[in-house]
Amino acid sequence: MQKMKKAILKKVASASKFAAVKAAGTTSAASCHQPKEPKALKKPKK
C-alpha cells in the first residue's frame, strides 16, 4: 500500500511541476491579471 501511495504522489508532483513550468511566463486565461514572477522560475533546476 505504501509503495502505491508513494508512486501516486510522485506522479502528481511530476504533473504539477510540468504544469508550473509550462505556465511560467504565459498570460492568464482571462487576460485580467499578470503577476510578476520570480527570476528563479525562469531557470528551473533539472
C-alpha positions, 0 to 999 in steps of 0.5 A, a space after each residue: 500500500 505504501 509503495 502505491 501511495 508513494 508512486 501516486 504522489 510522485 506522479 502528481 508532483 511530476 504533473 504539477 511541476 510540468 504544469 508550473 513550468 509550462 505556465 511560467 511566463 504565459 498570460 492568464 486565461 482571462 487576460 485580467 491579471 499578470 503577476 510578476 514572477 520570480 527570476 528563479 522560475 525562469 531557470 528551473 533546476 533539472 
